[in-house]
């Protein structure tokens, strides 16, 4: 509860084992079991040894994605299905932004992210990170925190899954020509957002996401989500 409530923040030291036993009034075996569970969930790191301590980690999309990946795998859900969910959310975010009265700061932030992609266009790995940031911020800037969390989780699952099934980093973000086309499409989206035509922005981004899905997934679209070895 201390972590979930924000009373303990990222990187903060919770204390050493003897201190925690006294603080929470529990036995050492009970404490160790609790710490084992929290560490498995990624909420803490236990540094063992003479100077051992417990370090706090804030919940993030990686933790959510890990749990989601396990559920998706158990239900034989394909990568295409996961990407489709992401492709449903982003056009709605584009529509919401286009309908905002004060959308200039939002568009300015998205433009800066596109500029960062363009600056890294020759480096597939760096470009991929910048591109993922654009997609995440597009949903976040639409203003609905719940959808933003869901989108972050979906992006994490898709990115890790595609990386896991790809043999080369360039496969994840396509060829240089494809990356340039993607940037042009993103800039077109900004034009529509500035114009303030929600339906047009939504339709354009839905078409964009359809193309992105084909590029990212390729022949792996029917692959079942299986990230059990990529969340250690």
Order of alpha helices (4+ residues) and beta strands (2+ residues): beta-alpha-alpha-beta-beta-alpha-alpha-alpha-alpha-alpha-alpha-alpha-alpha
